[in-house]
Every structure is written in structure tokens, then in C-alpha cells.
Amino acid sequence: MLYLYAILETPPPQKTLPTGIGGAVPLFVESHGLACAASEAADATIAPEPSQIWRHQEVVAALMEGRPVLPLRFGTVVADAAAGLRLLARHHAELSAQLDRVRHCVEFALRVAGFADHADPSLDTGPLAGAGPGASHLRTLVRRERGWPASSDAFPHGTLNTHAQSRLLWARSPSQPDLRASFLVQRRSAAAFLADVAALQRLRPDLGITVTGPWPPYSFSDPDLSGGPE
């Protein structure tokens, strides 16, 4: 099996990468001007243990230095190198477009606690209430943009958008009551973005406003690697 970390443009970096999943050394499969960072894996299922997740993140962060990268979800596995090559060839156009989208960008995650509750509890019941990753992803899509203040007068997050190429707003639920947003920000605008977050923290000391990052752009690079002709 081949465990996949991220997709990037060729040529891949020549530097030594951090140790990957299961202690394996990361390698690259290349096709159509794209490369996929990968490691040999003994099993098709990788347990999401903290040490394994940390190794995944370390490899992605190292790959991101000086180049656009599409980080893949933890646990992405294909059968072998040949399957990885087919994946790159089959999704070449989509992957190249997404790499252009995140070029020179990083992700920041904003969280706001203490805001009035506008959650939609119906999304925690019914057909989308399952605990599996598929149901969770569907809930995210349904909730996106819900639960956020409609006006910047209520919560003046609009200033942050001036520094962001894109944003995702993650709606709330009884189990996740905080406001959460992800911002795709050009590296050159990162300091200005963080300065505006600091200004919001001073403006609204009644709210618990926190920001983390910069991160690889996980929220803005989630390619669908299924389907399509072989």
C-alpha cells in the first residue's frame, strides 16, 4: 500500500523530509508535471493516533516551504505506485487548478466563543446525524455559511476578508457552538491579517476571539480523487 501526504508540482524538493507514517521515509511518484508525496504502508487503514497525525502534518509542512501544496486528508491510501501515477494523470487538470488557487497562500483558522447561538439543531438529527466521516462531511457542506452573523455590525469580520483570497465559514451546532472560519491568505498579507485579528480582539473583548496558523491550506485543497476513467 502507498500512503499519500500531499500533491505538488515537479520537480519535488531534494531535501530530506521528516520521517513519515509508520517511520517510513517519504518518496515521490511523478506524472504529468505533478508529484505525490507518499510512504510505503503495511495496511490500508492507518489509525488516527496523535503520533501518526503529527507525522503527516510534519511532512506536509516541510513540503510547503517555498511551493504550493495540496495537503491530502489523513489516511489517504492507494494500492501502489502505479495507482498513484494513474491518480495524478486522471485528475491532472483539477489538481493543477487547485495548486494555482493556493499558490503563495497559507490558511488561518479563526474561532469566536461567546456569540449568541444561531445553531440549527436539526442538523444533529435525522439522516445527517451519523457519526461516520461521510455524514460529517455532508453536515459541513449543509452548515457552511449558516450560523454566522449576517452583518459586520454584529461581528465585524468583514475587515479580515480584505486580506483573504477565500474563506470558509463553518456553521454551528449544539455540539460545536463556537463560530469558526478558515481564511486563505497570501503569505505577504499574513502580518496584516493577524493585525486585523488583534484589532478585533481589542474591539470585542467580550468575545473569545482566537486565531491559529499559518497552516497548510487543508480547508481549501480537498480534491476529489475518486471516479473518472482509468
C-alpha angles and dihedrals in degrees: 000000000000121000114210125214108171147333123240141159124275138289094054118215117280096211123105111267127214118271110279138214113328091005092293122148112245117243135180135241113197134200137150094002093308132104131200119208109222146158132212109256130193095211137041091225120060115197111234094236116161093245092052093047089050091052090050091051093046092054092048092048091051091050091051096063106115098346142071114262134185106212114210126218117271110267099032107151135170130189099254146322092290090057089050091053091050090050092054093047095046095050099032097122095046094045093048091051092050091049089054090050095056097037111137089000137122132188128243123192119213124196126187121192127188099037122137112276117256096158122146105228091188088076090065091058137049126030095341095052096091121123097225124106092251094056091044091053092049091051089053092053092047093047098043110123092007121112096029123117110269093217132050085222088071094045115000098217091134092091089064091060091065088070097040129086090200141353140200122206115205112208123225136247135181088269093046107033099161123096109247132186137171121212127198105214133181110244090238089057096047095098092049091048092052090047090056091049088053089050090052090050089055092044094050108031087157090071127068099235114178133167131196130191166001090227134165107273097264094151093051101043111055103136119192101237095180129094130017129107120305 
